[in-house]
Amino acid sequence: RYTVQLFASTSAGTGMSSLVTATTTDGTPTGIQAPSTSSLNSTSNNVSWIAPTTPNGFVRNYTILRDGIEVSMSALPGDFIDTGLRPNTAYSYRVVVCTVFACGTSGATQETTAEAAPTGLAAPVAMAVDASTIRVTWSVPNMPNGVIQSYRLVRFTATGCCTGTGDLSLCQISSASASCLSEQTTVVSSTLSLSTTDTSSDIKPFTVYAYQISASTNGGSNSG
């Protein structure tokens, strides 16, 4: 808001007008700080923001953008919990501050959600090399949900799980938790390899064995 007064002068003296007040329209906010963020867990981030240092008018609203998409709007500075996110994923946040006239946008803040246990881990593939050797391979989980720290391979004795067939090579076991499984033995306790050759001395000829693989991140572990 500005106040204006006109002065006019002659050789005889100076006269002045009455005061007139004028207010400029709202402008674009400046001095908008990037939002502050923190990861709460593997699927949620906290986002907070403050008022701009120079609003240049009445601030109508604050809008939070995640990767360019609006996820929250508020009339005041504050904070917002962004949920439903993917584990171990980086997201970019900005705050848009609007007056009646125009909007200004902050710089971006990157935040990565915490890791979680892997999902989509397929069962390993086992193939007998001879009467006392089994080759086992497995795949990376479809959704690692973090950095894989290790794989753990467990062997079960599955004699009695395969009925109705004389060919043990055709045996299919639907779940490693089947009641017919017994004698759990850890073959590999910690590895980043995707294969191993099981040559344990307790492997017997013409015996059915089942294998289960588990993968671990800093967020937990799951089995396939």
C-alpha positions as CSV (number, residue, x, y, z in Angstrom):
1,R,0.0,0.0,0.0
2,Y,1.3,3.4,-1.0
3,T,0.2,7.0,0.0
4,V,0.7,9.7,-2.7
5,Q,0.6,13.5,-2.3
6,L,1.1,16.1,-5.1
7,F,3.1,19.2,-4.5
8,A,2.9,22.2,-6.9
9,S,5.1,25.2,-6.7
10,T,5.2,28.8,-8.1
11,S,7.4,31.8,-7.3
12,A,4.9,32.7,-4.7
13,G,5.0,29.4,-2.8
14,T,4.0,25.7,-2.8
15,G,0.6,24.1,-2.5
16,M,-0.2,20.5,-1.8
17,S,-3.0,18.1,-2.6
18,S,-4.8,15.8,-0.2
19,L,-3.4,12.3,0.4
20,V,-4.3,9.5,-1.9
21,T,-3.8,5.8,-0.9
22,A,-3.3,3.1,-3.5
23,T,-2.7,-0.7,-3.0
24,T,-0.8,-2.8,-5.6
25,T,-2.2,-6.2,-6.6
26,D,-0.9,-9.4,-5.2
27,G,2.3,-10.7,-6.9
28,T,4.1,-14.0,-7.2
29,P,5.4,-15.3,-3.8
30,T,9.2,-15.5,-3.6
31,G,11.6,-16.9,-1.0
32,I,9.8,-20.3,-1.1
33,Q,11.9,-22.9,0.7
34,A,11.9,-26.6,-0.5
35,P,9.8,-28.8,1.8
36,S,11.5,-30.8,4.6
37,T,11.0,-34.6,4.3
38,S,11.6,-37.8,6.2
39,S,10.9,-41.4,5.6
40,L,8.5,-42.9,8.2
41,N,8.6,-46.5,6.9
42,S,8.7,-48.4,3.6
43,T,5.4,-47.0,2.4
44,S,5.1,-43.5,3.9
45,N,7.0,-40.2,3.9
46,N,6.4,-37.1,6.0
47,V,6.5,-33.7,4.2
48,S,6.5,-30.3,6.0
49,W,6.6,-26.7,4.7
50,I,6.8,-23.2,5.9
51,A,5.5,-19.8,4.7
52,P,7.6,-18.0,2.0
53,T,9.9,-15.2,3.2
54,T,8.2,-12.8,0.8
55,P,4.5,-13.7,0.2
56,N,3.9,-10.6,-2.0
57,G,0.2,-10.8,-1.1
58,F,-2.3,-12.9,0.8
59,V,-1.4,-16.6,0.4
60,R,-4.4,-18.5,-0.8
61,N,-3.1,-22.1,-0.5
62,Y,-0.1,-24.4,-0.4
63,T,0.0,-27.4,-2.7
64,I,2.4,-30.3,-2.3
65,L,3.6,-32.0,-5.5
66,R,5.1,-35.5,-5.5
67,D,6.9,-36.2,-8.8
68,G,4.9,-33.4,-10.3
69,I,1.5,-34.7,-9.2
70,E,-0.6,-32.9,-6.5
71,V,-0.9,-35.0,-3.4
72,S,-2.0,-32.4,-0.8
73,M,-3.4,-28.8,-0.5
74,S,-3.6,-26.7,2.6
75,A,-4.4,-23.1,3.4
76,L,-1.6,-22.9,6.0
77,P,1.9,-24.1,6.5
78,G,2.1,-27.5,8.1
79,D,2.9,-31.1,7.4
80,F,1.5,-34.0,5.4
81,I,2.0,-37.8,5.6
82,D,2.2,-39.2,2.1
83,T,1.1,-42.9,2.2
84,G,0.7,-45.8,-0.2
85,L,4.3,-45.5,-1.6
86,R,6.6,-48.2,-2.9
87,P,9.5,-49.5,-0.7
88,N,13.0,-48.3,-1.3
89,T,11.9,-45.7,-3.9
90,A,13.0,-42.1,-4.3
91,Y,10.3,-39.4,-4.6
92,S,10.7,-35.7,-5.4
93,Y,8.6,-33.2,-3.5
94,R,7.9,-29.5,-4.2
95,V,5.6,-26.9,-2.6
96,V,3.6,-24.5,-4.7
97,V,2.5,-21.2,-3.0
98,C,-0.3,-19.2,-4.5
99,T,-1.7,-15.8,-4.0
100,V,-4.8,-14.6,-5.8
101,F,-2.6,-13.2,-8.6
102,A,0.0,-15.9,-9.1
103,C,1.9,-19.0,-7.8
104,G,5.5,-19.6,-7.1
105,T,7.2,-23.1,-6.8
106,S,10.0,-24.2,-4.5
107,G,13.0,-26.3,-5.4
108,A,12.7,-30.1,-5.0
109,T,13.5,-32.3,-2.1
110,Q,14.3,-36.0,-2.6
111,E,13.2,-38.6,-0.1
112,T,13.6,-42.4,-0.3
113,T,11.2,-44.7,1.5
114,A,12.7,-47.4,3.8
115,E,13.4,-50.9,2.6
116,A,11.0,-53.8,3.1
117,A,11.2,-57.6,2.9
118,P,11.5,-58.9,-0.7
119,T,8.3,-60.2,-2.4
120,G,7.7,-62.2,-5.5
121,L,10.4,-64.8,-4.8
122,A,10.0,-67.9,-6.9
123,A,10.8,-71.4,-5.7
124,P,14.3,-72.6,-6.5
125,V,15.0,-75.1,-9.2
126,A,16.8,-78.3,-8.1
127,M,18.3,-80.9,-10.5
128,A,20.1,-84.1,-9.4
129,V,23.5,-84.4,-10.9
130,D,24.1,-87.9,-9.6
131,A,23.1,-90.0,-6.7
132,S,24.8,-87.7,-4.1
133,T,24.8,-84.3,-5.8
134,I,22.0,-81.8,-6.4
135,R,22.4,-78.5,-8.4
136,V,20.1,-75.7,-7.1
137,T,19.5,-72.4,-8.8
138,W,17.2,-69.5,-7.9
139,S,16.2,-66.0,-9.2
140,V,16.2,-62.5,-7.9
141,P,12.8,-61.5,-6.4
142,N,10.4,-59.7,-8.7
143,M,10.2,-57.0,-6.1
144,P,13.5,-56.8,-4.1
145,N,12.1,-53.8,-2.1
146,G,15.7,-52.9,-1.2
147,V,19.2,-54.1,-1.6
148,I,19.5,-57.9,-1.3
149,Q,21.9,-58.6,1.6
150,S,21.8,-62.4,1.4
151,Y,20.0,-65.6,0.3
152,R,19.5,-68.6,2.6
153,L,18.9,-72.0,1.1
154,V,17.2,-74.8,3.2
155,R,16.8,-78.5,2.3
156,F,14.0,-80.7,3.5
157,T,13.7,-84.5,3.2
158,A,10.5,-85.0,1.3
159,T,10.1,-88.8,1.3
160,G,6.4,-89.6,1.4
161,C,5.4,-86.3,-0.2
162,C,5.3,-87.9,-3.7
163,T,2.6,-90.5,-4.0
164,G,1.0,-92.0,-7.1
165,T,4.1,-91.9,-9.2
166,G,7.0,-94.3,-9.5
167,D,9.2,-91.6,-11.1
168,L,10.5,-89.4,-8.3
169,S,11.8,-86.9,-10.9
170,L,8.2,-86.0,-11.6
171,C,7.5,-85.1,-8.0
172,Q,5.9,-81.7,-7.4
173,I,5.6,-80.3,-3.9
174,S,3.2,-77.4,-3.6
175,S,4.6,-75.9,-0.4
176,A,7.7,-76.2,1.7
177,S,5.4,-76.1,4.7
178,A,3.8,-79.4,3.7
179,S,3.4,-81.8,6.7
180,C,5.3,-84.5,4.9
181,L,8.6,-82.5,4.9
182,S,11.1,-83.3,7.6
183,E,14.8,-83.0,8.5
184,Q,15.4,-79.3,7.7
185,T,19.0,-78.6,6.9
186,T,20.6,-75.3,6.0
187,V,22.6,-75.7,2.8
188,V,23.7,-72.1,2.4
189,S,23.2,-69.6,5.3
190,S,24.4,-66.4,3.6
191,T,25.3,-65.8,0.0
192,L,24.7,-63.4,-2.8
193,S,25.1,-66.1,-5.4
194,L,22.1,-67.4,-7.4
195,S,23.1,-71.0,-7.4
196,T,24.9,-73.7,-5.4
197,T,25.8,-77.4,-5.7
198,D,24.6,-79.4,-2.7
199,T,27.1,-82.2,-2.1
200,S,26.3,-82.8,1.6
201,S,27.3,-86.2,2.9
202,D,23.7,-86.8,4.2
203,I,22.2,-86.8,0.6
204,K,21.1,-90.4,-0.1
205,P,20.4,-92.1,-3.4
206,F,16.8,-92.4,-4.7
207,T,15.5,-89.9,-2.1
208,V,13.3,-86.9,-2.6
209,Y,14.5,-83.6,-1.3
210,A,12.8,-80.2,-1.4
211,Y,14.5,-76.8,-1.3
212,Q,13.3,-73.4,-0.1
213,I,15.1,-70.1,-0.7
214,S,14.7,-66.9,1.3
215,A,16.0,-63.5,0.5
216,S,16.8,-60.7,3.0
217,T,17.1,-56.9,2.8
218,N,17.6,-54.4,5.6
219,G,13.8,-54.3,5.8
220,G,13.3,-58.1,6.4
221,S,13.2,-61.4,4.7
222,N,10.8,-63.6,2.8
223,S,10.8,-67.2,1.4
224,G,10.0,-68.5,-2.0
